[in-house]
Amino acid sequence: MANAVAPDLKAAMKACWSCKGPVKAGALFCATCKAVQPPAAVDHYQRLGVEMTFDVDVPALDRVYFDLQRQLH
């Protein structure tokens, strides 16, 4: 999940603030230089790639969250 992207933002591209390489809009990390990108205007469900429901799969959410946390730190 190194390049997590909100589903509705997959088509749009922007330039990485660090290397100026192409980055999908909504991506958390640049695929070229691995720099953390500024946050996109999406809700937490989209950012973490989970369905918007009250019945959240907590173990799956934990895996996604901790995977992103490892990449960030």
Protein Blocks (a to p, Z undefined) as FASTA:
>chain_A
ZZgccfklmmpccddfklopacdehiabdfklopacddddddfklmnopacdfbdcfklm
mmmmmmmmmmmZZ
